[in-house]
Amino acid sequence: MEKFKKLKNEGNDFVKVGEYEEAVNRYSECMKLNTEECTVYTNRALCYLKLYKYEEAKQDCDHVLQIEDTNIKAFYRRALAYKGLQVRKKNMAGI
């Protein structure tokens, strides 16, 4: 559990300085230790949104909502992911 906290805190620190890829790596390591901790998934979803990886963000939010069906952050970030996916589709149609 101590390693989990350390990795999560490192991920949070990377988010604060805009190092989203590094944060994703830390949160992914956390998930190997505990797949039920929802905050790690919503945090990683935030990073994916910042990296324009909307499908990955949506998947993380879907996972959280299977565990906690009232998680507001997961709903909000999934909505942002859907919005990003729609914008991408529109841009692709215009090419």
C-alpha distances in whole Angstrom, upper triangle without the diagonal:
4,5,5,6,9,10,11,12,14,15,17,18,20,21,23,25,26,24,23,23,20,18,19,18,14,14,15,12,10,12,12,8,9,12,13,12,15,15,14,17,19,18,19,22,23,23,25,27,28,28,31,29,30,29,26,25,27,25,21,23,25,21,20,23,23,20,21,25,25,23,25,24,24,27,28,27,28,31,31,30,33,35,35,35,39,40,39,41,44,44,44,47,49,49
4,5,5,6,9,10,11,12,14,15,17,19,20,21,23,24,23,22,22,19,18,19,17,14,14,16,13,11,14,14,10,12,15,16,14,17,16,15,18,20,19,19,23,23,23,25,28,28,28,31,29,31,31,27,26,28,27,23,25,27,24,22,26,26,23,24,27,28,25,27,25,25,29,29,28,29,33,32,31,35,37,35,36,40,40,40,42,45,44,45,48,49,49
4,5,5,6,9,10,11,12,14,15,17,18,20,22,23,20,20,20,16,15,16,14,11,12,13,10,8,11,11,8,11,14,16,14,17,16,14,17,19,17,17,21,22,21,23,26,26,26,29,27,28,28,25,24,27,25,21,24,26,22,22,25,25,23,24,28,28,25,27,25,25,28,29,27,28,32,31,30,33,35,33,34,38,38,37,40,43,42,42,45,47,47
4,5,5,6,9,10,11,12,14,15,17,19,20,21,19,18,18,15,13,14,13,9,9,11,8,5,9,9,7,8,11,12,10,13,12,10,13,16,14,14,18,19,18,20,23,23,24,26,24,25,25,22,21,23,21,18,20,22,19,18,21,22,19,20,24,24,21,23,21,21,25,25,23,25,28,27,26,30,32,30,31,35,35,35,37,40,39,40,43,44,44
4,5,5,6,8,10,10,12,14,15,17,19,20,18,18,19,16,13,15,14,10,10,13,11,8,11,13,10,11,14,14,11,13,12,10,14,16,14,15,18,18,18,21,23,23,24,27,25,26,27,23,22,24,23,19,21,23,20,19,22,23,20,21,24,24,21,23,20,21,24,25,23,25,28,27,27,30,32,31,32,35,36,35,38,40,40,40,44,45,45
4,5,5,6,9,10,11,12,14,15,17,18,17,17,17,14,12,14,13,9,10,13,11,9,13,14,12,13,16,17,14,16,14,12,16,17,15,16,19,19,18,21,23,23,23,26,25,27,27,24,23,26,24,21,23,25,23,21,25,26,23,24,27,27,24,25,22,23,27,26,24,26,30,28,28,31,33,31,33,36,36,35,38,41,40,41,44,45,45
4,5,5,6,9,10,11,12,14,16,16,14,14,14,11,9,11,9,5,7,9,7,6,10,11,10,12,14,15,13,15,13,10,13,15,12,12,16,16,15,17,20,20,20,23,22,23,24,20,20,22,21,18,20,23,20,19,23,24,22,22,26,26,22,24,21,21,25,24,22,24,27,26,25,28,30,28,29,33,33,32,35,37,37,37,40,42,41
4,5,5,6,9,10,11,13,15,15,14,13,14,11,9,10,10,7,6,9,9,6,10,12,11,11,13,14,11,12,9,7,11,12,9,10,14,14,13,16,18,18,19,22,20,22,22,19,17,20,19,16,17,20,18,16,20,21,19,19,23,22,19,20,17,18,21,21,19,21,24,23,22,26,27,26,27,31,31,30,33,36,35,36,39,40,40
4,5,5,6,9,10,11,13,14,13,13,15,12,9,12,12,9,9,13,12,10,13,15,14,15,17,17,14,15,12,10,14,14,11,13,16,15,14,18,19,19,20,23,22,24,25,21,20,23,22,19,20,23,21,19,23,24,22,22,25,24,21,22,19,20,23,23,20,23,26,24,24,28,29,27,29,33,32,32,35,37,36,37,41,42,42
4,5,5,6,9,10,11,12,11,11,12,9,7,10,10,7,9,12,11,10,14,15,15,16,18,19,16,17,14,12,15,15,12,12,16,15,13,17,19,17,18,22,21,23,24,21,20,23,22,19,21,24,22,21,25,26,24,24,27,27,23,24,20,21,25,24,21,24,26,25,24,28,29,27,29,32,32,31,34,36,35,36,39,40,40
4,5,5,6,9,10,10,9,8,10,7,4,7,8,5,6,9,10,9,12,14,14,15,16,17,14,14,11,9,12,12,9,9,12,11,10,13,15,14,15,18,17,19,20,17,16,19,19,16,18,21,19,18,21,23,22,22,24,24,20,21,17,18,21,20,18,20,23,21,20,24,25,23,25,28,28,27,30,33,32,32,36,37,37
4,5,5,6,9,10,10,10,12,10,7,10,11,9,9,12,13,12,14,17,17,17,18,18,15,14,11,10,12,12,8,10,13,11,10,14,15,14,16,19,19,20,22,19,17,20,20,17,18,21,20,18,21,23,22,21,24,23,19,19,16,17,20,19,17,20,22,20,20,24,25,23,25,28,28,28,31,33,32,33,36,37,37
4,5,5,7,9,9,10,12,10,8,11,12,10,11,15,15,14,17,19,19,20,21,21,18,18,15,13,16,15,12,13,16,14,12,16,17,15,17,20,20,22,24,21,19,23,23,20,21,25,24,22,25,27,26,25,28,27,23,23,19,21,24,22,20,23,25,23,23,27,27,25,28,30,30,29,33,34,33,35,38,38,38
4,5,5,6,5,6,9,6,5,9,10,9,10,13,14,14,17,19,19,20,21,22,19,18,15,13,15,15,11,11,14,12,10,13,15,13,13,17,17,20,22,19,17,21,21,19,20,24,23,22,25,27,26,26,28,27,23,23,19,20,23,22,19,22,24,21,21,25,25,23,25,28,27,27,30,32,30,32,35,35,35
4,5,5,6,6,9,8,6,9,11,10,11,14,15,15,17,20,20,20,20,21,18,17,14,12,14,12,9,9,12,9,7,11,12,10,12,15,15,17,19,17,15,19,19,17,18,21,21,20,22,25,24,23,25,24,21,20,16,17,20,18,15,18,20,18,18,22,22,20,22,25,24,24,28,29,28,29,33,33,33
4,6,8,9,12,11,9,13,15,14,14,17,18,18,20,23,23,23,23,24,20,19,16,15,17,15,11,13,15,12,11,14,15,12,14,18,19,20,23,20,18,22,23,20,21,24,24,22,25,28,27,26,27,26,22,21,18,19,22,20,18,21,22,20,21,24,24,22,25,28,26,27,30,31,30,32,35,35,35
4,6,8,11,10,10,13,15,14,15,18,19,19,22,24,25,25,26,26,23,22,19,17,19,18,14,15,17,14,12,15,16,12,14,17,19,21,24,21,20,23,24,22,23,27,26,25,28,30,29,29,30,29,25,24,21,22,25,22,20,23,24,21,22,26,25,23,26,28,27,27,30,31,30,31,35,35,34
4,6,9,9,9,11,13,14,14,17,19,19,21,23,24,24,25,26,23,21,18,17,17,16,13,13,14,11,9,12,12,9,10,14,15,17,20,18,17,20,22,20,21,24,24,23,26,29,28,27,29,28,24,23,19,20,23,20,18,20,22,18,19,22,22,19,22,25,23,23,26,28,26,28,31,31,31
4,6,6,6,9,10,11,12,14,16,17,19,21,22,23,23,24,22,21,18,16,17,16,13,12,14,12,9,11,13,10,10,14,15,17,20,17,16,20,21,19,21,24,24,23,26,28,28,28,29,29,25,24,21,21,24,22,19,21,23,20,19,23,23,20,23,26,24,23,27,28,27,28,31,32,31
4,5,5,6,9,10,10,12,14,15,16,19,20,21,20,22,19,18,16,13,14,13,10,9,10,9,5,8,10,7,7,11,11,14,16,13,13,16,17,15,17,20,20,20,23,25,25,25,26,26,22,22,18,18,21,19,15,18,20,17,16,20,20,17,19,22,21,20,24,26,24,25,29,29,29
4,5,5,6,9,10,11,13,14,15,17,19,20,20,22,20,19,17,14,14,15,12,10,12,11,7,8,11,10,8,11,11,14,16,13,13,17,17,15,18,21,20,20,23,25,25,26,27,28,24,24,20,20,22,21,18,19,21,19,17,21,21,18,20,23,22,21,24,26,25,25,29,29,28
4,5,5,6,9,10,11,13,14,16,17,19,19,21,19,19,17,14,15,16,12,10,13,13,9,11,14,12,11,15,15,17,19,16,16,19,19,17,19,22,21,21,25,26,26,26,28,28,25,25,21,21,24,23,20,21,24,21,20,24,24,22,23,27,26,24,28,30,28,29,32,33,32
4,5,5,6,8,10,11,12,15,16,16,17,18,16,15,13,10,11,12,9,7,11,10,7,10,12,11,11,15,14,16,18,14,14,17,17,14,17,20,19,18,21,23,22,23,25,25,21,21,18,18,21,20,17,19,21,19,18,22,23,20,22,25,25,24,27,29,28,29,32,33,33
4,5,5,6,9,10,11,13,15,15,15,17,15,14,13,9,10,11,8,6,9,9,6,8,11,11,10,13,11,14,14,11,11,14,14,12,14,17,16,16,19,21,20,21,23,24,20,21,17,16,19,19,15,17,20,18,16,20,21,19,20,23,23,22,25,27,26,27,30,31,31
4,6,5,6,9,10,11,13,15,15,17,16,16,15,11,12,14,11,9,12,13,10,11,15,14,13,16,14,17,17,13,14,17,16,14,17,19,18,18,22,23,22,23,26,26,23,24,20,19,23,22,19,20,23,21,20,23,24,22,23,26,26,25,27,30,29,29,32,34,33
4,5,5,6,9,10,11,13,14,16,14,15,13,9,11,13,10,9,13,13,11,13,16,16,15,18,17,19,19,16,16,19,18,15,17,20,18,18,21,22,21,22,25,25,22,23,20,19,23,22,19,21,24,22,21,25,26,24,25,29,29,27,30,33,32,32,35,37,36
4,5,5,6,9,10,10,11,13,10,11,9,6,7,10,8,6,10,11,10,11,14,15,15,17,15,17,17,13,13,16,14,11,14,16,14,14,18,19,17,18,21,22,18,19,16,16,19,19,16,18,21,20,18,22,24,22,23,26,27,26,28,31,30,31,34,35,35
4,5,5,7,9,10,10,13,12,12,12,8,9,12,10,8,11,13,11,12,15,16,15,17,15,17,16,12,13,15,13,11,14,16,14,14,18,18,17,19,22,23,20,21,18,17,20,21,18,18,22,21,19,22,24,22,22,26,27,25,28,31,30,30,33,35,34
4,5,5,7,9,10,13,12,14,14,10,11,14,13,11,14,16,14,15,19,19,18,21,19,20,20,16,16,19,17,14,17,19,16,17,20,21,19,21,24,25,22,24,21,20,23,24,21,22,25,24,22,26,28,26,26,30,31,29,31,34,34,33,37,38,38
4,5,5,6,8,10,9,11,10,7,9,12,11,10,14,15,15,16,19,20,19,22,20,21,20,17,16,19,17,13,16,18,15,15,18,19,17,18,21,22,19,21,19,18,22,22,20,21,24,24,22,25,27,26,27,30,31,30,32,35,35,35,38,40,39
4,5,5,5,8,8,10,10,7,8,12,11,10,13,15,15,15,18,20,19,21,18,19,18,14,15,16,14,11,14,15,12,12,16,15,14,16,19,21,18,20,18,16,20,21,19,19,23,22,21,23,26,25,25,28,29,28,30,33,33,33,36,38,38
4,6,7,10,11,13,14,11,12,15,15,13,16,19,18,18,21,23,22,24,21,22,20,17,18,19,16,14,17,18,14,15,19,18,17,19,22,24,21,24,22,20,23,25,22,22,26,26,24,26,29,28,27,31,32,31,32,36,36,35,38,40,40
4,7,9,10,13,14,11,13,16,16,15,18,20,19,20,23,24,24,26,23,24,23,20,20,21,19,16,19,19,16,16,20,19,17,19,22,24,21,24,22,21,24,26,23,24,28,27,26,29,31,30,30,34,35,34,35,39,38,38,41,43,43
4,6,6,9,11,9,11,14,14,14,16,19,19,20,22,24,24,25,23,23,22,19,18,20,17,14,16,17,13,13,16,15,13,15,19,20,18,21,19,18,21,23,21,21,25,25,24,26,29,28,29,32,33,32,34,37,37,37,40,42,42
4,6,8,10,9,9,12,13,13,14,17,18,18,20,22,22,24,21,21,19,16,16,16,14,11,13,13,10,10,13,12,10,13,16,18,16,19,17,15,19,21,19,19,22,23,21,23,26,26,26,29,31,30,31,34,35,35,37,39,40
4,6,9,9,9,12,13,14,15,18,19,19,21,23,24,25,22,22,20,17,17,17,15,12,13,13,9,8,11,10,7,10,13,15,13,17,16,14,17,19,18,18,22,23,21,23,26,26,26,29,31,31,32,35,36,36,38,40,41
4,6,6,7,9,11,12,13,15,16,18,19,21,22,23,21,21,20,17,16,17,15,12,12,14,11,9,12,12,9,10,14,15,12,15,14,13,16,18,17,17,21,21,20,23,25,25,26,29,30,30,32,35,35,35,38,40,40
4,5,5,6,9,10,11,13,14,15,17,19,20,21,19,18,18,15,13,14,13,9,9,11,8,6,9,10,8,8,11,12,9,11,10,9,12,14,13,14,17,18,17,20,22,22,23,25,27,27,29,31,32,33,35,37,38
4,5,5,6,8,10,10,12,14,15,17,18,20,18,18,18,15,13,14,14,10,10,13,11,8,11,13,11,11,13,13,10,11,9,9,13,13,12,14,17,17,17,20,22,21,23,26,27,27,29,31,32,32,35,37,37
4,6,5,6,8,10,11,12,14,15,17,18,16,17,17,14,12,14,13,9,10,13,11,9,13,14,13,13,16,16,13,14,11,11,15,15,13,15,18,18,17,20,22,21,22,25,26,26,28,31,31,31,34,36,36
4,5,5,6,9,10,10,12,14,15,16,14,14,13,10,9,10,9,5,7,9,8,7,10,12,11,12,14,14,11,13,10,8,12,13,11,11,15,15,14,17,19,18,19,22,23,23,25,28,28,28,31,33,33
4,5,5,6,9,10,10,13,14,15,14,13,14,11,8,10,10,7,6,10,9,7,10,13,12,11,13,13,9,10,7,6,10,10,8,9,12,12,12,15,17,16,18,20,22,22,24,26,27,27,30,32,32
4,5,5,7,9,10,11,13,14,13,14,15,12,10,12,13,9,10,13,13,11,14,16,15,15,17,16,13,13,9,9,13,12,10,12,15,14,13,17,18,17,19,22,22,22,25,27,27,28,31,32,33
4,5,5,6,9,10,10,12,11,11,12,9,7,10,10,7,9,12,12,11,14,16,16,16,18,18,15,15,12,11,14,14,10,12,15,14,12,16,17,16,17,21,21,20,23,25,25,26,29,30,30
4,5,5,6,9,10,10,9,8,10,7,4,7,8,6,7,10,11,10,12,15,15,15,16,16,13,13,10,8,11,10,7,8,11,10,9,12,14,13,14,17,18,17,20,22,22,23,26,27,28
4,5,5,6,9,10,10,10,12,10,7,10,12,10,10,13,14,13,15,18,18,17,18,18,14,13,9,9,12,10,7,10,12,9,9,13,14,13,15,18,18,18,21,22,22,24,26,27,28
4,5,5,6,9,8,10,12,10,8,12,13,11,12,15,16,15,18,20,20,20,21,21,17,17,13,13,15,14,10,12,15,12,11,15,16,14,15,19,18,18,21,23,22,23,26,27,27
4,5,5,6,5,6,9,6,5,9,10,9,11,14,14,15,17,19,20,20,21,21,18,17,14,13,15,14,10,11,13,11,9,12,13,11,12,16,16,15,18,20,19,20,23,24,24
4,5,5,6,6,9,8,6,9,12,11,11,14,16,16,17,20,21,20,21,20,17,16,13,12,13,11,8,9,11,8,7,10,10,8,10,13,13,13,16,18,17,19,21,22,23
4,6,8,9,12,11,10,13,15,14,15,18,19,19,20,23,24,23,24,23,20,19,15,15,17,14,11,13,14,11,10,14,13,11,13,16,15,14,18,19,18,20,23,23,24
4,5,8,11,10,10,13,15,14,15,18,19,20,22,24,25,25,25,25,22,21,18,17,19,17,13,14,16,13,11,14,14,11,13,16,15,13,17,19,17,18,22,22,22
4,6,9,9,9,11,14,14,15,17,19,20,21,23,25,25,25,25,22,21,18,17,17,16,12,13,14,10,9,11,11,7,9,12,11,10,13,15,14,15,18,19,19
4,6,6,6,9,10,11,13,15,16,17,19,21,22,23,23,23,21,20,17,15,17,16,12,12,13,11,8,11,12,9,9,13,12,11,13,16,15,15,19,20,20
4,5,5,6,9,10,11,12,14,15,16,18,20,21,20,21,18,18,15,13,14,13,10,9,10,8,5,7,9,6,6,10,10,9,12,14,14,15,17,19,20
4,5,5,6,9,10,10,12,14,15,17,19,20,19,21,19,19,16,14,14,14,11,9,11,11,7,8,11,9,7,11,13,11,12,15,16,15,18,20,21
4,5,5,6,9,10,11,13,14,16,17,18,19,20,18,18,15,13,14,15,11,10,13,12,9,11,13,11,11,14,16,14,16,19,19,19,21,24,24
4,5,5,6,9,10,11,12,15,16,16,16,17,15,15,12,9,11,11,7,7,10,9,6,9,11,10,10,14,15,14,16,19,19,20,22,24,25
4,5,5,6,9,10,10,12,15,15,14,16,14,14,12,9,9,10,8,5,8,9,6,7,10,10,9,12,14,14,15,18,19,19,21,24,25
4,5,5,6,9,10,11,13,14,14,16,14,15,14,10,12,13,11,8,12,12,9,11,14,13,12,16,18,17,18,21,22,21,24,26,27
4,5,5,6,9,10,11,12,13,15,12,13,11,8,11,12,9,8,12,12,10,13,15,15,15,18,20,19,20,23,24,24,26,29,29
4,5,5,6,9,10,10,10,11,9,10,8,5,7,9,7,6,9,10,9,11,14,14,14,17,19,19,20,23,24,24,26,29,30
4,5,5,6,9,10,9,12,10,12,11,8,9,11,10,8,11,13,11,12,15,16,15,17,20,20,20,23,25,25,26,29,30
4,5,5,7,9,10,12,11,13,12,9,11,14,12,11,14,16,14,15,18,19,18,21,23,23,23,26,28,27,29,32,33
4,5,5,6,7,9,7,10,9,6,9,12,11,10,14,15,14,16,19,19,19,22,24,24,25,28,29,29,31,34,35
4,5,5,4,7,6,9,10,7,8,11,11,10,12,15,14,15,18,19,19,21,24,24,25,27,29,29,31,33,35
4,6,6,10,10,13,13,10,11,15,15,13,16,18,17,17,21,22,21,23,26,26,26,29,31,31,32,35,36
4,6,9,9,13,13,11,13,16,16,15,18,20,19,20,23,24,24,26,28,29,29,32,34,34,35,38,39
4,5,6,9,11,9,10,14,14,14,16,18,18,19,22,23,24,25,28,28,29,32,33,34,35,38,39
4,6,9,11,9,9,12,14,13,14,17,17,18,20,22,22,24,26,27,28,30,32,32,34,36,38
4,6,9,8,8,11,13,13,14,17,18,18,20,22,23,24,26,28,28,30,32,33,34,37,38
4,6,5,6,9,10,11,13,15,15,17,19,20,21,23,25,26,27,29,31,32,33,35,37
4,5,5,6,9,10,11,12,14,15,17,18,20,21,23,24,26,27,29,30,32,33,35
4,5,5,6,8,10,11,12,14,15,16,18,20,21,22,24,26,27,28,30,32,33
4,5,5,6,8,10,10,12,14,15,16,18,20,21,22,24,26,27,28,30,32
4,6,5,6,9,10,10,12,14,15,16,18,20,21,23,24,26,27,29,31
4,5,5,6,9,10,11,12,14,15,17,19,20,21,23,25,26,28,29
4,5,5,6,9,10,10,12,14,15,16,18,20,21,22,24,26,27
4,5,5,6,9,10,10,12,14,15,16,18,20,21,23,25,26
4,5,5,6,9,10,11,12,14,15,17,18,20,21,23,25
4,5,5,6,9,10,11,12,14,15,17,18,20,21,23
4,5,5,6,9,10,11,12,14,15,16,18,20,21
4,5,5,6,9,10,11,12,14,15,17,19,20
4,5,5,6,9,10,11,12,14,15,17,19
4,5,5,6,9,10,11,12,14,16,17
4,5,5,6,9,10,11,12,14,16
4,5,5,6,9,10,11,13,15
4,5,5,6,9,10,11,13
4,5,5,6,9,10,11
4,5,5,6,9,10
4,5,5,6,9
4,5,5,7
4,5,5
4,6
4
